[in-house]
Amino acid sequence: MRRQAVSASPPERMLDVALAALAPFERMPAMGSPRLGQPCEIPGLRARRVTGFPMQWLHFEAKDLLDVVRLLGDRQDIVGILAADE
């Protein structure tokens, strides 16, 4: 009798995909969009969407460092959350 592979639960799959979305930043940290930082008046803030899920990574790019700030869902008040952090 063959055993079927157990697929990851939705939260596990979401975490795997979100973490995998960080890998391209190692090669090209400037690939995120700076659009979200503008209304929040946070210079250098960049956002990168997570493929297949309604969320995005927020980060800052530096010469030799990638500073990942948060992973936020698209339905959240992202501008309000970032304004409260200042």
PyMOL commands that set and color helices and strands:
alter all, ss='L'
color gray80, all
select helices_A, chain A and resi 10-20+23-27+29-31+37-40+78-85
alter helices_A, ss='H'
color red, helices_A
select strands_A, chain A and resi 45-49+55-61+66-73
alter strands_A, ss='S'
color yellow, strands_A
deselect
rebuild
show_as cartoon
